[in-house]
Amino acid sequence: MKRGLKLALPCLLAFGTLFLYAADKDPELQPFQGRWEVKELVENGHVIPHDAIREWLPSGGHIEIADNALMYVSPQDGKKHAKVFAIDATQYPKGFDMVTREKKEAVGIFRFDEGRLVVCLSDPEDGPRPTEFSAKEGSKRMLMVLQRKPDHAATEKPTAAATSPAPASVAAKILTDAELAKMMPGTWRFKDDAGALIITVNGDSTWSSIREVQEMRLFKKMFVQTPVSSGNWSVKNGTVNFLCTASVHPDRINHNLPFTIRSISEKDLIFVDFVGRLGKAVKVL
């Protein structure tokens, strides 16, 4: 990688020297197989714009995975390169390492999320394996979200429905601050490891959040909602700043909690939260 971490997909190994494991012998490798594109990239707290990913990654953001090898054609030299990875499905989160015969060049974790591959990596020299999917400032970690690319055969003869433009209300898009402020009001639901966080953004520049968890009560599982925080919000430079004035977390009171909005539609939004985690919220009201 040009900047920061000395990992990702450097142009190092020729394909003939790699030690490979067949996907048909390891079912954990099956979901990785195919062609992928890096859609989201966060490095050490910095959100890399989608248009800059091609220049940021040696792979240009396009990767093909066959067995346990990452293969790509470098936009810089036009040559095909490959890199081996190893996974460990016995740990949580599941482990994902970039390896050579001599050492591990990067240690990380991975998960599959609604067809996307999410990978968080760090250089072993910079610290231990990540334990959460975040790349906040100072962590020296990189967070990538990859989307599987459609098969070539499926794109050769697109149907009329596939070639018709999607309604503008459905397609997510980058907005100006004024447009973003107009679209933010509503109730947004975001799932994380603790359950679900529901944030209500009001048109009068106030907001409140509740935590929803599933508990066993009277031998029946129930969703329990508990108020968490509230305050005022504003938008500046594509970031929604949530000023916290009341919270069950005392350390957040009178602090600003910025959420950088990557894209937003009438149904959902993609964001990077105040600790550098990439997430998706769905509008429920």
Secondary structure, DSSP 8 states (H G I E B T S, - for coil): --SS-S-SS-S-B-GGG-----GGG-GGGGGG-EEEEEEEEEETTEE--GGGHHHHSTTTTEEEEETTEEEEE-TTT--EEEEEEEEETTSSSEEEEEE-SS-EEEEEEEEEETTEEEEEEE-GGG-S--SSS---TTS-EEEEEEEE---HHHHHS--HHHHS---TTTS-B---HHHHHHH--EEEEEEETTEEEEEEE-TTSEEEEEEEEEEEETTEEEEEEEEEEEEEEEEETTEEEEEEEEESSGGGTT-EEEEEEEEE-SSEEEEE-TTS-EEEEEE--
